[in-house]
Amino acid sequence: MSRLFLTKVLVCLFSLGGCLYAYLEEQNELIKLRMEIPRLGQDIKEIHEENLRLEFEIESFENPKHLMELVLQNEYSHLKHPLVSDIVVVSQEKKEETPPTKQTKFLSPSIVVGAK
């Protein structure tokens, strides 16, 4: 009887030890993930700042004053402003299916094409 009791106690102790080990391992993984959160937050902040910097750079490059300075450079001397006669405007008409009693026309936005 004591041998059976000793076996049951050992099985219970090993089971309890295994559960405790699994719990501690899970807590360690959780702590590692919690330690990564501030670093990832900093990475996100840096990416956001880089995006803002690039947006500013794009806006400053597309600034009309900067574009006019680029026109004066030899590299872009072949570019010219289109004349009013060179601009072609293509408009599209859309018809919506309506009953025969009502006929309405909807115009979509025009498409403007640059120089020929």
Secondary structure as UniProt FT lines:
FT   HELIX           2..61
FT   HELIX           64..71
FT   HELIX           74..76
FT   TURN            77..78
FT   HELIX           84..86
FT   STRAND          88..90
FT   STRAND          93..95
FT   TURN            100..101
FT   STRAND          105..107
FT   STRAND          111..113
//
